[in-house]
């Protein structure tokens, strides 16, 4: 029992090495990919002489764009539904 055999030494080294690797992974992992990505926000700049009619016109135009996007998305889903036979 007092004389270390080759298998014992190899087993002890592997046990210590695997434990060290696990501890290092626990220390390094929380620092990788934890920050959320930056988001870019675009803001329209309007002049001080903008009238209520201009605002309403822009709102109507934006609403038409949103409605057209929703309709296109709806058609895509309907097409997919037909392809899948649902």
N, C-alpha and C positions, 0 to 999 in steps of 0.2 A: 504494500500500500504506500510505503514511503517513496519508492522510486517511481517517478512519473513515466508512464509509457507514452509512446508516440501518439497513440489514439487519444489519450487523455489530453495531451497538450494541444493537439489539433482541435478537439472538441471544445476546450476552454477558449482557445483563440477565436473560433467561430462564434461561440456564444457571446463573448465580449464584443466582437466586431459587429454582429447583428444588432446588439443592444445599442451600441454607439450610433450606428446608422439610423435606427429608429428615432433616437433622441435628436439627432441632427435634422431629420426630416420634420419632426414636430416643431423644431425651432425655426426652420427656414420656410415652411409651408405658409404660415399666416402672413408672410410678407410678400407673397407672390400674387399678383392680380387681385388686390383687395380694393384698390381705388376705382371708383366708377369712372367711365370715360367722360371726357369733356363734351359738353353739348353746346352747340352754337345756336344762338337765338338771333333771328333777324327781325329788326324792327323797322317799320315804315316811318319815314319822317314826313310830316305834313306841315304846310305853311300856315301862318297865323290867319291868312285871309280865306281859309277854307269855309265854305258855306254849308248849311244843313242839307241843301240839295245835293252837294257833292258827296256828303257823308252817306246819304240814302242811296245815291247811285252806286257808290262803291260797295255798300252792303248788299244791294240787289245783285250786283255782278259777282260778288264773293259767294252769295247763296246759290246762284245759278251754277257756279263752278263746283260747289260741294254737292249739289243735286246731280250734276252730270257724273261726278266721280262715283256717287252712290249707285246710280243707275248702271254705270259700266261694271261696277263690282257685282251688282245683282245679276247682270247678264252673264258674267263669267261663271258665277255659281250655278246659274240655270244650265249653262252649257256643260259644266262639269257633272251636274246632276243627270243630264241626259246621257252623257258618256258612260256614267257608272250604272245607269239603268235604275235609278231610284224613283 
